[in-house]
Amino acid sequence: MKRSNDIFRKSGFIIIYVSLTLFLTVLGLIIVRQYRKEILKLTEELSDSRLKNSINQIQPHYLYNALASIREIMLEDPEYASELIYDFTIHLRACIRSMSNNDLIPFSQELENIKAYVNIEKMRFGDRLKVLYVINYDDFMIVPMSIQPLVENAIRHGIYRRGAQGGTVCISSERTGRTVNVTIKDDGVGFDYEKIKDEVERGERDSTGLSSLVFRLEKMLGADVEIISDIGIGTTVSVKIPAER
């Protein structure tokens, strides 16, 4: 009788062990499947975000205006026109590359594109636009076409709206401890950021470009993006990136 009880007890342990093993295996498969779904979803969202951002950068009217301005300069100053064509090529290549490749790039490469874009804008708006570069640290990777659109927003929506008075955009980067700080600051017209956020949430304003950009920086770099703006004073956009990931 005792032997029968021992056999029954051992059989019970085996059944429990096998059942638990099967349960954990099934649970593991479910978790892995869900994880893969989340990764696939995130990848698709990042890809969609990248394409939206790239498409926003390649606007037909911008391409036409830039080329038309270069054509006019070519008759008066061929050497300067040649430099502008080179800058235009760098910027266009960066836009196209970001549509097909979402790999991180050195910040120095993003900065090259920023300077090329700024040179083209200076051609069109002359002394009204001043740009300062305070680059104290550049040994880090960045999402392609992520800082340049912030500079573009500062120029187009901040400085140019001041009219003939113009203004200044400052692009800076530094490392503080375990954080890399990239800052774009302008003394443009500024805006009510909280009001705009409320309008976006209510569907009264389209903010696809900025939202896609912030999404990519957060998901791909773990970055923290902060926007501070005061009407009549200007706007500061801070991108804080973990130095070690």
C-alpha positions as CSV (number, residue, x, y, z in Angstrom):
1,M,0.0,0.0,0.0
2,K,2.8,2.3,0.9
3,R,4.6,1.5,-2.3
4,S,1.4,2.3,-4.3
5,N,1.2,5.7,-2.5
6,D,4.8,6.5,-3.4
7,I,4.2,5.6,-7.0
8,F,1.0,7.8,-7.0
9,R,2.9,10.6,-5.3
10,K,5.7,10.5,-7.9
11,S,3.3,10.3,-10.7
12,G,1.5,13.4,-9.4
13,F,4.8,15.3,-9.2
14,I,5.6,14.2,-12.8
15,I,2.2,15.4,-14.0
16,I,2.6,18.7,-12.2
17,Y,6.1,19.1,-13.5
18,V,5.1,18.3,-17.1
19,S,2.0,20.6,-16.8
20,L,4.1,23.4,-15.4
21,T,6.7,23.0,-18.1
22,L,4.1,23.0,-20.8
23,F,2.4,26.1,-19.3
24,L,5.7,28.0,-19.1
25,T,6.6,27.0,-22.6
26,V,3.2,28.2,-24.0
27,L,3.5,31.4,-21.9
28,G,7.0,32.0,-23.2
29,L,5.8,31.5,-26.8
30,I,3.0,33.9,-26.2
31,I,5.4,36.5,-24.7
32,V,7.9,36.1,-27.6
33,R,5.1,36.4,-30.2
34,Q,3.7,39.5,-28.5
35,Y,7.3,41.0,-28.3
36,R,7.8,40.3,-32.0
37,K,4.5,42.1,-32.8
38,E,5.5,45.1,-30.7
39,I,8.9,45.2,-32.4
40,L,7.3,44.9,-35.8
41,K,4.8,47.7,-34.9
42,L,7.5,50.0,-33.6
43,T,9.6,49.3,-36.8
44,E,6.7,50.2,-39.0
45,E,6.0,53.3,-37.0
46,L,9.6,54.4,-37.2
47,S,9.7,53.7,-40.9
48,D,6.5,55.7,-41.4
49,S,7.8,58.5,-39.2
50,R,11.1,58.6,-41.2
51,L,9.3,58.8,-44.5
52,K,6.9,61.6,-43.3
53,N,9.9,63.6,-42.1
54,S,11.9,63.1,-45.3
55,I,8.9,64.0,-47.5
56,N,8.4,67.1,-45.4
57,Q,11.9,68.1,-46.2
58,I,11.7,67.6,-50.0
59,Q,9.1,70.1,-50.9
60,P,8.8,71.0,-54.6
61,H,8.4,74.8,-54.0
62,Y,11.6,74.8,-51.9
63,L,13.6,72.9,-54.6
64,Y,12.3,75.3,-57.3
65,N,13.0,78.4,-55.3
66,A,16.5,77.3,-54.4
67,L,17.4,76.4,-57.9
68,A,15.9,79.5,-59.3
69,S,17.9,81.7,-56.9
70,I,21.1,79.8,-57.8
71,R,20.4,80.3,-61.5
72,E,20.2,84.1,-61.0
73,I,23.4,84.2,-59.0
74,M,25.2,82.1,-61.7
75,L,25.2,85.0,-64.1
76,E,26.7,87.4,-61.6
77,D,29.0,85.2,-59.5
78,P,29.7,81.8,-61.0
79,E,32.1,80.8,-58.2
80,Y,29.5,81.5,-55.5
81,A,26.9,79.7,-57.5
82,S,29.1,76.7,-57.7
83,E,29.5,76.6,-53.9
84,L,25.7,76.8,-53.6
85,I,25.1,74.0,-56.0
86,Y,27.5,71.9,-53.9
87,D,25.5,72.8,-50.7
88,F,22.3,72.0,-52.5
89,T,23.6,68.6,-53.5
90,I,24.7,67.8,-49.9
91,H,21.2,68.7,-48.6
92,L,19.3,66.9,-51.2
93,R,21.5,63.8,-50.8
94,A,20.8,63.8,-47.0
95,C,17.1,64.0,-47.6
96,I,17.1,61.1,-50.1
97,R,19.4,59.0,-47.9
98,S,17.1,59.4,-44.9
99,M,14.2,58.0,-46.9
100,S,16.0,54.7,-47.6
101,N,18.2,54.3,-44.6
102,N,17.3,55.0,-41.0
103,D,20.7,54.0,-39.5
104,L,22.2,56.4,-37.0
105,I,24.9,58.8,-38.4
106,P,27.7,60.8,-36.8
107,F,26.6,64.2,-35.6
108,S,29.3,65.7,-37.8
109,Q,27.5,64.4,-40.8
110,E,24.2,65.9,-39.7
111,L,26.0,69.2,-39.0
112,E,27.4,69.2,-42.5
113,N,23.8,69.0,-43.9
114,I,22.8,71.8,-41.5
115,K,25.5,74.1,-42.7
116,A,24.7,73.3,-46.3
117,Y,21.0,74.1,-45.7
118,V,21.9,77.3,-43.8
119,N,24.1,78.5,-46.7
120,I,21.2,78.1,-49.1
121,E,18.9,80.1,-46.8
122,K,21.5,82.8,-46.4
123,M,21.7,83.1,-50.2
124,R,18.0,83.8,-50.3
125,F,17.7,86.1,-47.2
126,G,21.1,87.7,-46.9
127,D,22.1,89.6,-43.8
128,R,18.7,89.1,-42.2
129,L,19.8,85.6,-41.1
130,K,22.7,85.1,-38.7
131,V,23.7,81.6,-37.6
132,L,26.1,80.7,-34.8
133,Y,27.7,77.3,-34.2
134,V,28.9,76.5,-30.7
135,I,30.0,72.9,-31.1
136,N,31.9,71.7,-28.0
137,Y,31.2,68.0,-28.5
138,D,30.5,66.0,-31.7
139,D,31.5,62.5,-30.9
140,F,28.1,60.9,-30.9
141,M,25.5,59.4,-33.2
142,I,22.2,61.0,-34.2
143,V,19.1,60.2,-36.1
144,P,19.5,61.4,-39.7
145,M,17.6,64.5,-40.6
146,S,16.6,65.1,-37.0
147,I,18.4,68.3,-36.0
148,Q,18.3,70.0,-39.4
149,P,14.5,70.3,-39.4
150,L,14.7,72.0,-36.0
151,V,17.1,74.5,-37.4
152,E,14.8,75.0,-40.4
153,N,11.8,75.6,-38.1
154,A,13.8,78.2,-36.2
155,I,14.7,80.0,-39.4
156,R,11.4,79.9,-41.3
157,H,9.0,80.2,-38.4
158,G,11.1,82.3,-36.0
159,I,13.5,84.6,-37.8
160,Y,11.8,85.3,-41.2
161,R,8.6,86.3,-39.5
162,R,10.5,89.2,-38.0
163,G,10.7,90.7,-41.5
164,A,13.6,93.1,-42.3
165,Q,14.8,93.0,-38.7
166,G,15.9,89.4,-39.1
167,G,17.6,87.5,-36.2
168,T,20.0,84.9,-35.0
169,V,19.9,81.1,-34.7
170,C,22.5,79.4,-32.4
171,I,23.2,75.7,-32.7
172,S,25.2,74.2,-29.8
173,S,26.3,70.8,-28.5
174,E,28.0,69.7,-25.4
175,R,28.4,66.7,-23.2
176,T,27.5,67.0,-19.5
177,G,28.2,63.8,-17.6
178,R,26.3,61.0,-19.2
179,T,24.1,63.3,-21.4
180,V,24.7,65.0,-24.7
181,N,22.9,68.2,-25.1
182,V,22.0,69.6,-28.5
183,T,20.3,73.0,-28.4
184,I,18.7,75.1,-31.2
185,K,18.0,78.6,-29.9
186,D,16.5,81.6,-31.9
187,D,15.5,85.1,-31.1
188,G,12.6,85.0,-33.5
189,V,8.9,85.8,-33.0
190,G,8.2,82.9,-30.7
191,F,4.9,81.2,-30.1
192,D,2.5,79.9,-27.5
193,Y,3.6,76.3,-27.3
194,E,0.9,75.2,-24.9
195,K,-1.8,76.7,-27.1
196,I,-0.4,74.9,-30.1
197,K,-0.3,71.5,-28.2
198,D,-3.9,72.0,-27.3
199,E,-4.9,72.7,-30.9
200,V,-3.0,69.6,-32.1
201,E,-4.7,67.4,-29.5
202,R,-8.1,68.8,-30.6
203,G,-7.2,68.1,-34.3
204,E,-7.4,71.8,-35.1
205,R,-3.7,72.0,-36.2
206,D,-1.4,69.6,-38.1
207,S,1.9,68.9,-36.4
208,T,2.9,65.7,-38.2
209,G,6.4,66.9,-39.0
210,L,7.4,67.8,-35.5
211,S,5.6,64.9,-33.9
212,S,7.3,62.4,-36.2
213,L,10.7,64.0,-35.5
214,V,10.2,63.8,-31.7
215,F,8.9,60.2,-32.0
216,R,12.1,59.1,-33.8
217,L,14.4,60.9,-31.4
218,E,12.6,59.3,-28.4
219,K,12.4,55.8,-29.8
220,M,15.8,55.5,-31.5
221,L,17.9,57.4,-29.1
222,G,16.0,57.5,-25.8
223,A,16.2,61.3,-26.2
224,D,14.2,63.9,-24.2
225,V,13.0,66.8,-26.3
226,E,12.0,70.0,-24.6
227,I,10.5,73.1,-26.3
228,I,10.4,76.5,-24.6
229,S,9.0,79.5,-26.5
230,D,8.0,83.0,-25.6
231,I,6.2,85.3,-27.9
232,G,8.4,88.2,-29.0
233,I,11.5,86.6,-27.4
234,G,12.2,83.4,-29.3
235,T,12.3,79.7,-29.0
236,T,14.7,77.1,-27.5
237,V,14.6,73.4,-28.5
238,S,16.8,71.1,-26.3
239,V,17.5,67.5,-27.3
240,K,19.0,65.5,-24.4
241,I,20.6,62.3,-25.5
242,P,22.0,59.5,-23.3
243,A,25.7,59.4,-24.0
244,E,25.9,55.7,-23.4
245,R,23.3,53.4,-24.7
